[in-house]
Amino acid sequence: MKYLKIILASAVGLASASVITLAHDGATGMVMQRMEAMKEISNSMKSISAMVKGEAAFDGAVVEASASVIAEHAKHMPHMFPEGSLDKPTEALPVIWTQWDRFTEIASGLNTDALALAEAAKTASSAKDILPQLGAVGKSCKACHQDYRLAK
């Protein structure tokens, strides 16, 4: 059953990829790749948040799979930002490359936090069991977006 849920979560991710392509119209190359990765991270956070808010039933396997998606993207985040990759419609700010060490530190922290969330989900019986780890993931996202993403 656990593997079925992971497969279903993956299928949803693939299905949303076609929607992502439309949402990031005009993006190409690395900018498109990172926008897709960020959308997958966002979708993973939304899935977990729905459980925390009581909008969806808690499912530790889904939380674990979602957190693993976040961790995997975080691990590769620095490679998704080659210097000068500012082609429109990127939301990345040039300060990323002048504060590269801090940027990569935040990405590494996100990876660590997401792995901790995935681990906590393995034994969690309710959403409240993962709140500290989810909070840490959220703080990492906010730290990066606050300084390195174009304000919406």
Chimera marker file (.cmm) of the C-alpha trace (Angstrom):
<marker_set name="trace">
<marker id="1" x="0.000" y="0.000" z="0.000" r="1" g="1" b="0" radius="0.5"/>
<marker id="2" x="2.856" y="2.360" z="0.888" r="1" g="1" b="0" radius="0.5"/>
<marker id="3" x="4.423" y="1.907" z="-2.543" r="1" g="1" b="0" radius="0.5"/>
<marker id="4" x="1.080" y="2.447" z="-4.245" r="1" g="1" b="0" radius="0.5"/>
<marker id="5" x="0.780" y="5.820" z="-2.509" r="1" g="1" b="0" radius="0.5"/>
<marker id="6" x="4.296" y="6.790" z="-3.578" r="1" g="1" b="0" radius="0.5"/>
<marker id="7" x="3.528" y="5.763" z="-7.151" r="1" g="1" b="0" radius="0.5"/>
<marker id="8" x="0.298" y="7.778" z="-7.064" r="1" g="1" b="0" radius="0.5"/>
<marker id="9" x="2.142" y="10.802" z="-5.693" r="1" g="1" b="0" radius="0.5"/>
<marker id="10" x="4.681" y="10.468" z="-8.517" r="1" g="1" b="0" radius="0.5"/>
<marker id="11" x="1.914" y="10.231" z="-11.099" r="1" g="1" b="0" radius="0.5"/>
<marker id="12" x="0.352" y="13.415" z="-9.764" r="1" g="1" b="0" radius="0.5"/>
<marker id="13" x="3.749" y="15.088" z="-10.028" r="1" g="1" b="0" radius="0.5"/>
<marker id="14" x="4.118" y="14.017" z="-13.642" r="1" g="1" b="0" radius="0.5"/>
<marker id="15" x="0.609" y="15.158" z="-14.489" r="1" g="1" b="0" radius="0.5"/>
<marker id="16" x="1.292" y="18.541" z="-12.961" r="1" g="1" b="0" radius="0.5"/>
<marker id="17" x="4.420" y="18.879" z="-15.108" r="1" g="1" b="0" radius="0.5"/>
<marker id="18" x="2.251" y="19.652" z="-18.126" r="1" g="1" b="0" radius="0.5"/>
<marker id="19" x="0.500" y="22.394" z="-16.162" r="1" g="1" b="0" radius="0.5"/>
<marker id="20" x="3.883" y="23.716" z="-15.039" r="1" g="1" b="0" radius="0.5"/>
<marker id="21" x="4.946" y="24.049" z="-18.668" r="1" g="1" b="0" radius="0.5"/>
<marker id="22" x="2.020" y="26.358" z="-19.306" r="1" g="1" b="0" radius="0.5"/>
<marker id="23" x="2.576" y="28.330" z="-16.116" r="1" g="1" b="0" radius="0.5"/>
<marker id="24" x="6.181" y="29.085" z="-16.996" r="1" g="1" b="0" radius="0.5"/>
<marker id="25" x="5.567" y="30.013" z="-20.604" r="1" g="1" b="0" radius="0.5"/>
<marker id="26" x="8.662" y="31.490" z="-22.142" r="1" g="1" b="0" radius="0.5"/>
<marker id="27" x="11.129" y="29.906" z="-19.727" r="1" g="1" b="0" radius="0.5"/>
<marker id="28" x="13.814" y="27.737" z="-21.271" r="1" g="1" b="0" radius="0.5"/>
<marker id="29" x="16.854" y="25.755" z="-20.210" r="1" g="1" b="0" radius="0.5"/>
<marker id="30" x="17.986" y="25.926" z="-16.621" r="1" g="1" b="0" radius="0.5"/>
<marker id="31" x="15.459" y="28.634" z="-15.729" r="1" g="1" b="0" radius="0.5"/>
<marker id="32" x="12.636" y="26.291" z="-16.816" r="1" g="1" b="0" radius="0.5"/>
<marker id="33" x="14.170" y="23.366" z="-14.926" r="1" g="1" b="0" radius="0.5"/>
<marker id="34" x="14.432" y="25.275" z="-11.688" r="1" g="1" b="0" radius="0.5"/>
<marker id="35" x="10.950" y="26.754" z="-12.046" r="1" g="1" b="0" radius="0.5"/>
<marker id="36" x="9.610" y="23.220" z="-12.455" r="1" g="1" b="0" radius="0.5"/>
<marker id="37" x="11.585" y="22.087" z="-9.391" r="1" g="1" b="0" radius="0.5"/>
<marker id="38" x="10.238" y="24.981" z="-7.341" r="1" g="1" b="0" radius="0.5"/>
<marker id="39" x="6.691" y="24.138" z="-8.428" r="1" g="1" b="0" radius="0.5"/>
<marker id="40" x="7.200" y="20.528" z="-7.321" r="1" g="1" b="0" radius="0.5"/>
<marker id="41" x="8.484" y="21.769" z="-3.959" r="1" g="1" b="0" radius="0.5"/>
<marker id="42" x="5.457" y="24.037" z="-3.679" r="1" g="1" b="0" radius="0.5"/>
<marker id="43" x="3.062" y="21.209" z="-4.518" r="1" g="1" b="0" radius="0.5"/>
<marker id="44" x="4.747" y="18.985" z="-1.940" r="1" g="1" b="0" radius="0.5"/>
<marker id="45" x="4.398" y="21.665" z="0.733" r="1" g="1" b="0" radius="0.5"/>
<marker id="46" x="0.741" y="22.195" z="-0.199" r="1" g="1" b="0" radius="0.5"/>
<marker id="47" x="0.061" y="18.476" z="0.132" r="1" g="1" b="0" radius="0.5"/>
<marker id="48" x="1.604" y="18.357" z="3.601" r="1" g="1" b="0" radius="0.5"/>
<marker id="49" x="-0.017" y="21.638" z="4.662" r="1" g="1" b="0" radius="0.5"/>
<marker id="50" x="-3.451" y="20.331" z="3.707" r="1" g="1" b="0" radius="0.5"/>
<marker id="51" x="-2.960" y="17.507" z="6.199" r="1" g="1" b="0" radius="0.5"/>
<marker id="52" x="-1.789" y="19.883" z="8.918" r="1" g="1" b="0" radius="0.5"/>
<marker id="53" x="-4.810" y="22.150" z="8.335" r="1" g="1" b="0" radius="0.5"/>
<marker id="54" x="-7.168" y="19.171" z="8.460" r="1" g="1" b="0" radius="0.5"/>
<marker id="55" x="-8.174" y="19.619" z="4.819" r="1" g="1" b="0" radius="0.5"/>
<marker id="56" x="-6.857" y="16.138" z="4.017" r="1" g="1" b="0" radius="0.5"/>
<marker id="57" x="-6.442" y="12.991" z="6.086" r="1" g="1" b="0" radius="0.5"/>
<marker id="58" x="-2.984" y="12.547" z="7.567" r="1" g="1" b="0" radius="0.5"/>
<marker id="59" x="-0.903" y="10.018" z="5.661" r="1" g="1" b="0" radius="0.5"/>
<marker id="60" x="2.664" y="9.563" z="6.815" r="1" g="1" b="0" radius="0.5"/>
<marker id="61" x="3.685" y="7.846" z="3.582" r="1" g="1" b="0" radius="0.5"/>
<marker id="62" x="2.521" y="10.828" z="1.527" r="1" g="1" b="0" radius="0.5"/>
<marker id="63" x="4.344" y="13.220" z="3.872" r="1" g="1" b="0" radius="0.5"/>
<marker id="64" x="7.480" y="11.093" z="3.597" r="1" g="1" b="0" radius="0.5"/>
<marker id="65" x="7.278" y="11.026" z="-0.216" r="1" g="1" b="0" radius="0.5"/>
<marker id="66" x="6.580" y="14.769" z="-0.407" r="1" g="1" b="0" radius="0.5"/>
<marker id="67" x="9.441" y="15.598" z="1.946" r="1" g="1" b="0" radius="0.5"/>
<marker id="68" x="11.744" y="13.368" z="-0.092" r="1" g="1" b="0" radius="0.5"/>
<marker id="69" x="10.858" y="15.341" z="-3.239" r="1" g="1" b="0" radius="0.5"/>
<marker id="70" x="11.748" y="18.560" z="-1.408" r="1" g="1" b="0" radius="0.5"/>
<marker id="71" x="15.028" y="17.098" z="-0.129" r="1" g="1" b="0" radius="0.5"/>
<marker id="72" x="16.039" y="15.854" z="-3.566" r="1" g="1" b="0" radius="0.5"/>
<marker id="73" x="15.440" y="19.238" z="-5.183" r="1" g="1" b="0" radius="0.5"/>
<marker id="74" x="17.209" y="21.040" z="-2.330" r="1" g="1" b="0" radius="0.5"/>
<marker id="75" x="20.248" y="18.809" z="-2.777" r="1" g="1" b="0" radius="0.5"/>
<marker id="76" x="20.521" y="19.909" z="-6.411" r="1" g="1" b="0" radius="0.5"/>
<marker id="77" x="19.473" y="23.522" z="-5.869" r="1" g="1" b="0" radius="0.5"/>
<marker id="78" x="22.945" y="25.106" z="-6.236" r="1" g="1" b="0" radius="0.5"/>
<marker id="79" x="23.376" y="23.377" z="-9.613" r="1" g="1" b="0" radius="0.5"/>
<marker id="80" x="20.086" y="24.864" z="-10.786" r="1" g="1" b="0" radius="0.5"/>
<marker id="81" x="21.494" y="28.377" z="-10.376" r="1" g="1" b="0" radius="0.5"/>
<marker id="82" x="24.536" y="28.705" z="-12.654" r="1" g="1" b="0" radius="0.5"/>
<marker id="83" x="25.924" y="32.204" z="-12.453" r="1" g="1" b="0" radius="0.5"/>
<marker id="84" x="24.062" y="34.699" z="-14.573" r="1" g="1" b="0" radius="0.5"/>
<marker id="85" x="21.027" y="32.501" z="-15.274" r="1" g="1" b="0" radius="0.5"/>
<marker id="86" x="18.603" y="35.407" z="-15.187" r="1" g="1" b="0" radius="0.5"/>
<marker id="87" x="16.661" y="34.826" z="-18.399" r="1" g="1" b="0" radius="0.5"/>
<marker id="88" x="13.044" y="35.937" z="-18.116" r="1" g="1" b="0" radius="0.5"/>
<marker id="89" x="10.686" y="34.875" z="-16.636" r="1" g="1" b="0" radius="0.5"/>
<marker id="90" x="13.049" y="33.963" z="-13.789" r="1" g="1" b="0" radius="0.5"/>
<marker id="91" x="12.198" y="35.182" z="-10.303" r="1" g="1" b="0" radius="0.5"/>
<marker id="92" x="15.795" y="34.751" z="-9.124" r="1" g="1" b="0" radius="0.5"/>
<marker id="93" x="17.628" y="37.878" z="-7.985" r="1" g="1" b="0" radius="0.5"/>
<marker id="94" x="21.264" y="38.588" z="-8.949" r="1" g="1" b="0" radius="0.5"/>
<marker id="95" x="22.214" y="38.762" z="-5.255" r="1" g="1" b="0" radius="0.5"/>
<marker id="96" x="22.242" y="34.939" z="-5.256" r="1" g="1" b="0" radius="0.5"/>
<marker id="97" x="25.671" y="34.996" z="-6.866" r="1" g="1" b="0" radius="0.5"/>
<marker id="98" x="27.122" y="37.715" z="-4.645" r="1" g="1" b="0" radius="0.5"/>
<marker id="99" x="25.941" y="35.810" z="-1.559" r="1" g="1" b="0" radius="0.5"/>
<marker id="100" x="26.606" y="32.357" z="-2.940" r="1" g="1" b="0" radius="0.5"/>
<marker id="101" x="27.857" y="30.830" z="0.329" r="1" g="1" b="0" radius="0.5"/>
<marker id="102" x="24.726" y="31.862" z="2.202" r="1" g="1" b="0" radius="0.5"/>
<marker id="103" x="22.503" y="30.728" z="-0.662" r="1" g="1" b="0" radius="0.5"/>
<marker id="104" x="24.076" y="27.267" z="-0.736" r="1" g="1" b="0" radius="0.5"/>
<marker id="105" x="23.944" y="27.092" z="3.066" r="1" g="1" b="0" radius="0.5"/>
<marker id="106" x="20.184" y="27.687" z="2.958" r="1" g="1" b="0" radius="0.5"/>
<marker id="107" x="19.770" y="25.028" z="0.242" r="1" g="1" b="0" radius="0.5"/>
<marker id="108" x="21.791" y="22.562" z="2.304" r="1" g="1" b="0" radius="0.5"/>
<marker id="109" x="19.693" y="23.393" z="5.354" r="1" g="1" b="0" radius="0.5"/>
<marker id="110" x="16.519" y="22.790" z="3.359" r="1" g="1" b="0" radius="0.5"/>
<marker id="111" x="17.826" y="19.381" z="2.340" r="1" g="1" b="0" radius="0.5"/>
<marker id="112" x="18.619" y="18.500" z="5.955" r="1" g="1" b="0" radius="0.5"/>
<marker id="113" x="15.270" y="19.796" z="7.211" r="1" g="1" b="0" radius="0.5"/>
<marker id="114" x="13.300" y="17.942" z="4.520" r="1" g="1" b="0" radius="0.5"/>
<marker id="115" x="15.145" y="14.694" z="5.274" r="1" g="1" b="0" radius="0.5"/>
<marker id="116" x="14.279" y="15.147" z="8.961" r="1" g="1" b="0" radius="0.5"/>
<marker id="117" x="10.634" y="15.689" z="7.987" r="1" g="1" b="0" radius="0.5"/>
<marker id="118" x="10.652" y="12.523" z="5.871" r="1" g="1" b="0" radius="0.5"/>
<marker id="119" x="12.147" y="10.581" z="8.766" r="1" g="1" b="0" radius="0.5"/>
<marker id="120" x="9.626" y="11.955" z="11.267" r="1" g="1" b="0" radius="0.5"/>
<marker id="121" x="6.775" y="11.042" z="8.922" r="1" g="1" b="0" radius="0.5"/>
<marker id="122" x="7.758" y="7.368" z="9.105" r="1" g="1" b="0" radius="0.5"/>
<marker id="123" x="6.613" y="7.121" z="12.719" r="1" g="1" b="0" radius="0.5"/>
<marker id="124" x="4.092" y="9.965" z="12.883" r="1" g="1" b="0" radius="0.5"/>
<marker id="125" x="0.520" y="9.074" z="13.752" r="1" g="1" b="0" radius="0.5"/>
<marker id="126" x="-0.871" y="12.567" z="13.188" r="1" g="1" b="0" radius="0.5"/>
<marker id="127" x="0.030" y="15.883" z="11.622" r="1" g="1" b="0" radius="0.5"/>
<marker id="128" x="1.027" y="17.356" z="14.966" r="1" g="1" b="0" radius="0.5"/>
<marker id="129" x="3.865" y="14.812" z="15.149" r="1" g="1" b="0" radius="0.5"/>
<marker id="130" x="5.607" y="16.491" z="12.197" r="1" g="1" b="0" radius="0.5"/>
<marker id="131" x="5.009" y="20.147" z="13.049" r="1" g="1" b="0" radius="0.5"/>
<marker id="132" x="8.550" y="20.934" z="14.290" r="1" g="1" b="0" radius="0.5"/>
<marker id="133" x="10.139" y="19.443" z="11.178" r="1" g="1" b="0" radius="0.5"/>
<marker id="134" x="7.610" y="21.058" z="8.849" r="1" g="1" b="0" radius="0.5"/>
<marker id="135" x="8.242" y="24.398" z="10.546" r="1" g="1" b="0" radius="0.5"/>
<marker id="136" x="11.972" y="24.043" z="9.903" r="1" g="1" b="0" radius="0.5"/>
<marker id="137" x="11.336" y="23.330" z="6.209" r="1" g="1" b="0" radius="0.5"/>
<marker id="138" x="9.071" y="26.372" z="5.989" r="1" g="1" b="0" radius="0.5"/>
<marker id="139" x="11.717" y="28.588" z="7.599" r="1" g="1" b="0" radius="0.5"/>
<marker id="140" x="14.296" y="27.439" z="5.054" r="1" g="1" b="0" radius="0.5"/>
<marker id="141" x="11.936" y="28.216" z="2.180" r="1" g="1" b="0" radius="0.5"/>
<marker id="142" x="11.143" y="31.628" z="3.617" r="1" g="1" b="0" radius="0.5"/>
<marker id="143" x="14.825" y="32.488" z="4.199" r="1" g="1" b="0" radius="0.5"/>
<marker id="144" x="15.652" y="31.861" z="0.574" r="1" g="1" b="0" radius="0.5"/>
<marker id="145" x="12.582" y="33.517" z="-0.924" r="1" g="1" b="0" radius="0.5"/>
<marker id="146" x="12.958" y="36.558" z="1.306" r="1" g="1" b="0" radius="0.5"/>
<marker id="147" x="16.427" y="37.400" z="0.008" r="1" g="1" b="0" radius="0.5"/>
<marker id="148" x="16.812" y="35.662" z="-3.335" r="1" g="1" b="0" radius="0.5"/>
<marker id="149" x="13.414" y="35.751" z="-5.056" r="1" g="1" b="0" radius="0.5"/>
<marker id="150" x="11.705" y="38.614" z="-6.834" r="1" g="1" b="0" radius="0.5"/>
<marker id="151" x="8.828" y="39.889" z="-4.680" r="1" g="1" b="0" radius="0.5"/>
<marker id="152" x="5.439" y="39.059" z="-6.122" r="1" g="1" b="0" radius="0.5"/>
<link id1="1" id2="2" r="1" g="1" b="0" radius="0.2"/>
<link id1="2" id2="3" r="1" g="1" b="0" radius="0.2"/>
<link id1="3" id2="4" r="1" g="1" b="0" radius="0.2"/>
<link id1="4" id2="5" r="1" g="1" b="0" radius="0.2"/>
<link id1="5" id2="6" r="1" g="1" b="0" radius="0.2"/>
<link id1="6" id2="7" r="1" g="1" b="0" radius="0.2"/>
<link id1="7" id2="8" r="1" g="1" b="0" radius="0.2"/>
<link id1="8" id2="9" r="1" g="1" b="0" radius="0.2"/>
<link id1="9" id2="10" r="1" g="1" b="0" radius="0.2"/>
<link id1="10" id2="11" r="1" g="1" b="0" radius="0.2"/>
<link id1="11" id2="12" r="1" g="1" b="0" radius="0.2"/>
<link id1="12" id2="13" r="1" g="1" b="0" radius="0.2"/>
<link id1="13" id2="14" r="1" g="1" b="0" radius="0.2"/>
<link id1="14" id2="15" r="1" g="1" b="0" radius="0.2"/>
<link id1="15" id2="16" r="1" g="1" b="0" radius="0.2"/>
<link id1="16" id2="17" r="1" g="1" b="0" radius="0.2"/>
<link id1="17" id2="18" r="1" g="1" b="0" radius="0.2"/>
<link id1="18" id2="19" r="1" g="1" b="0" radius="0.2"/>
<link id1="19" id2="20" r="1" g="1" b="0" radius="0.2"/>
<link id1="20" id2="21" r="1" g="1" b="0" radius="0.2"/>
<link id1="21" id2="22" r="1" g="1" b="0" radius="0.2"/>
<link id1="22" id2="23" r="1" g="1" b="0" radius="0.2"/>
<link id1="23" id2="24" r="1" g="1" b="0" radius="0.2"/>
<link id1="24" id2="25" r="1" g="1" b="0" radius="0.2"/>
<link id1="25" id2="26" r="1" g="1" b="0" radius="0.2"/>
<link id1="26" id2="27" r="1" g="1" b="0" radius="0.2"/>
<link id1="27" id2="28" r="1" g="1" b="0" radius="0.2"/>
<link id1="28" id2="29" r="1" g="1" b="0" radius="0.2"/>
<link id1="29" id2="30" r="1" g="1" b="0" radius="0.2"/>
<link id1="30" id2="31" r="1" g="1" b="0" radius="0.2"/>
<link id1="31" id2="32" r="1" g="1" b="0" radius="0.2"/>
<link id1="32" id2="33" r="1" g="1" b="0" radius="0.2"/>
<link id1="33" id2="34" r="1" g="1" b="0" radius="0.2"/>
<link id1="34" id2="35" r="1" g="1" b="0" radius="0.2"/>
<link id1="35" id2="36" r="1" g="1" b="0" radius="0.2"/>
<link id1="36" id2="37" r="1" g="1" b="0" radius="0.2"/>
<link id1="37" id2="38" r="1" g="1" b="0" radius="0.2"/>
<link id1="38" id2="39" r="1" g="1" b="0" radius="0.2"/>
<link id1="39" id2="40" r="1" g="1" b="0" radius="0.2"/>
<link id1="40" id2="41" r="1" g="1" b="0" radius="0.2"/>
<link id1="41" id2="42" r="1" g="1" b="0" radius="0.2"/>
<link id1="42" id2="43" r="1" g="1" b="0" radius="0.2"/>
<link id1="43" id2="44" r="1" g="1" b="0" radius="0.2"/>
<link id1="44" id2="45" r="1" g="1" b="0" radius="0.2"/>
<link id1="45" id2="46" r="1" g="1" b="0" radius="0.2"/>
<link id1="46" id2="47" r="1" g="1" b="0" radius="0.2"/>
<link id1="47" id2="48" r="1" g="1" b="0" radius="0.2"/>
<link id1="48" id2="49" r="1" g="1" b="0" radius="0.2"/>
<link id1="49" id2="50" r="1" g="1" b="0" radius="0.2"/>
<link id1="50" id2="51" r="1" g="1" b="0" radius="0.2"/>
<link id1="51" id2="52" r="1" g="1" b="0" radius="0.2"/>
<link id1="52" id2="53" r="1" g="1" b="0" radius="0.2"/>
<link id1="53" id2="54" r="1" g="1" b="0" radius="0.2"/>
<link id1="54" id2="55" r="1" g="1" b="0" radius="0.2"/>
<link id1="55" id2="56" r="1" g="1" b="0" radius="0.2"/>
<link id1="56" id2="57" r="1" g="1" b="0" radius="0.2"/>
<link id1="57" id2="58" r="1" g="1" b="0" radius="0.2"/>
<link id1="58" id2="59" r="1" g="1" b="0" radius="0.2"/>
<link id1="59" id2="60" r="1" g="1" b="0" radius="0.2"/>
<link id1="60" id2="61" r="1" g="1" b="0" radius="0.2"/>
<link id1="61" id2="62" r="1" g="1" b="0" radius="0.2"/>
<link id1="62" id2="63" r="1" g="1" b="0" radius="0.2"/>
<link id1="63" id2="64" r="1" g="1" b="0" radius="0.2"/>
<link id1="64" id2="65" r="1" g="1" b="0" radius="0.2"/>
<link id1="65" id2="66" r="1" g="1" b="0" radius="0.2"/>
<link id1="66" id2="67" r="1" g="1" b="0" radius="0.2"/>
<link id1="67" id2="68" r="1" g="1" b="0" radius="0.2"/>
<link id1="68" id2="69" r="1" g="1" b="0" radius="0.2"/>
<link id1="69" id2="70" r="1" g="1" b="0" radius="0.2"/>
<link id1="70" id2="71" r="1" g="1" b="0" radius="0.2"/>
<link id1="71" id2="72" r="1" g="1" b="0" radius="0.2"/>
<link id1="72" id2="73" r="1" g="1" b="0" radius="0.2"/>
<link id1="73" id2="74" r="1" g="1" b="0" radius="0.2"/>
<link id1="74" id2="75" r="1" g="1" b="0" radius="0.2"/>
<link id1="75" id2="76" r="1" g="1" b="0" radius="0.2"/>
<link id1="76" id2="77" r="1" g="1" b="0" radius="0.2"/>
<link id1="77" id2="78" r="1" g="1" b="0" radius="0.2"/>
<link id1="78" id2="79" r="1" g="1" b="0" radius="0.2"/>
<link id1="79" id2="80" r="1" g="1" b="0" radius="0.2"/>
<link id1="80" id2="81" r="1" g="1" b="0" radius="0.2"/>
<link id1="81" id2="82" r="1" g="1" b="0" radius="0.2"/>
<link id1="82" id2="83" r="1" g="1" b="0" radius="0.2"/>
<link id1="83" id2="84" r="1" g="1" b="0" radius="0.2"/>
<link id1="84" id2="85" r="1" g="1" b="0" radius="0.2"/>
<link id1="85" id2="86" r="1" g="1" b="0" radius="0.2"/>
<link id1="86" id2="87" r="1" g="1" b="0" radius="0.2"/>
<link id1="87" id2="88" r="1" g="1" b="0" radius="0.2"/>
<link id1="88" id2="89" r="1" g="1" b="0" radius="0.2"/>
<link id1="89" id2="90" r="1" g="1" b="0" radius="0.2"/>
<link id1="90" id2="91" r="1" g="1" b="0" radius="0.2"/>
<link id1="91" id2="92" r="1" g="1" b="0" radius="0.2"/>
<link id1="92" id2="93" r="1" g="1" b="0" radius="0.2"/>
<link id1="93" id2="94" r="1" g="1" b="0" radius="0.2"/>
<link id1="94" id2="95" r="1" g="1" b="0" radius="0.2"/>
<link id1="95" id2="96" r="1" g="1" b="0" radius="0.2"/>
<link id1="96" id2="97" r="1" g="1" b="0" radius="0.2"/>
<link id1="97" id2="98" r="1" g="1" b="0" radius="0.2"/>
<link id1="98" id2="99" r="1" g="1" b="0" radius="0.2"/>
<link id1="99" id2="100" r="1" g="1" b="0" radius="0.2"/>
<link id1="100" id2="101" r="1" g="1" b="0" radius="0.2"/>
<link id1="101" id2="102" r="1" g="1" b="0" radius="0.2"/>
<link id1="102" id2="103" r="1" g="1" b="0" radius="0.2"/>
<link id1="103" id2="104" r="1" g="1" b="0" radius="0.2"/>
<link id1="104" id2="105" r="1" g="1" b="0" radius="0.2"/>
<link id1="105" id2="106" r="1" g="1" b="0" radius="0.2"/>
<link id1="106" id2="107" r="1" g="1" b="0" radius="0.2"/>
<link id1="107" id2="108" r="1" g="1" b="0" radius="0.2"/>
<link id1="108" id2="109" r="1" g="1" b="0" radius="0.2"/>
<link id1="109" id2="110" r="1" g="1" b="0" radius="0.2"/>
<link id1="110" id2="111" r="1" g="1" b="0" radius="0.2"/>
<link id1="111" id2="112" r="1" g="1" b="0" radius="0.2"/>
<link id1="112" id2="113" r="1" g="1" b="0" radius="0.2"/>
<link id1="113" id2="114" r="1" g="1" b="0" radius="0.2"/>
<link id1="114" id2="115" r="1" g="1" b="0" radius="0.2"/>
<link id1="115" id2="116" r="1" g="1" b="0" radius="0.2"/>
<link id1="116" id2="117" r="1" g="1" b="0" radius="0.2"/>
<link id1="117" id2="118" r="1" g="1" b="0" radius="0.2"/>
<link id1="118" id2="119" r="1" g="1" b="0" radius="0.2"/>
<link id1="119" id2="120" r="1" g="1" b="0" radius="0.2"/>
<link id1="120" id2="121" r="1" g="1" b="0" radius="0.2"/>
<link id1="121" id2="122" r="1" g="1" b="0" radius="0.2"/>
<link id1="122" id2="123" r="1" g="1" b="0" radius="0.2"/>
<link id1="123" id2="124" r="1" g="1" b="0" radius="0.2"/>
<link id1="124" id2="125" r="1" g="1" b="0" radius="0.2"/>
<link id1="125" id2="126" r="1" g="1" b="0" radius="0.2"/>
<link id1="126" id2="127" r="1" g="1" b="0" radius="0.2"/>
<link id1="127" id2="128" r="1" g="1" b="0" radius="0.2"/>
<link id1="128" id2="129" r="1" g="1" b="0" radius="0.2"/>
<link id1="129" id2="130" r="1" g="1" b="0" radius="0.2"/>
<link id1="130" id2="131" r="1" g="1" b="0" radius="0.2"/>
<link id1="131" id2="132" r="1" g="1" b="0" radius="0.2"/>
<link id1="132" id2="133" r="1" g="1" b="0" radius="0.2"/>
<link id1="133" id2="134" r="1" g="1" b="0" radius="0.2"/>
<link id1="134" id2="135" r="1" g="1" b="0" radius="0.2"/>
<link id1="135" id2="136" r="1" g="1" b="0" radius="0.2"/>
<link id1="136" id2="137" r="1" g="1" b="0" radius="0.2"/>
<link id1="137" id2="138" r="1" g="1" b="0" radius="0.2"/>
<link id1="138" id2="139" r="1" g="1" b="0" radius="0.2"/>
<link id1="139" id2="140" r="1" g="1" b="0" radius="0.2"/>
<link id1="140" id2="141" r="1" g="1" b="0" radius="0.2"/>
<link id1="141" id2="142" r="1" g="1" b="0" radius="0.2"/>
<link id1="142" id2="143" r="1" g="1" b="0" radius="0.2"/>
<link id1="143" id2="144" r="1" g="1" b="0" radius="0.2"/>
<link id1="144" id2="145" r="1" g="1" b="0" radius="0.2"/>
<link id1="145" id2="146" r="1" g="1" b="0" radius="0.2"/>
<link id1="146" id2="147" r="1" g="1" b="0" radius="0.2"/>
<link id1="147" id2="148" r="1" g="1" b="0" radius="0.2"/>
<link id1="148" id2="149" r="1" g="1" b="0" radius="0.2"/>
<link id1="149" id2="150" r="1" g="1" b="0" radius="0.2"/>
<link id1="150" id2="151" r="1" g="1" b="0" radius="0.2"/>
<link id1="151" id2="152" r="1" g="1" b="0" radius="0.2"/>
</marker_set>
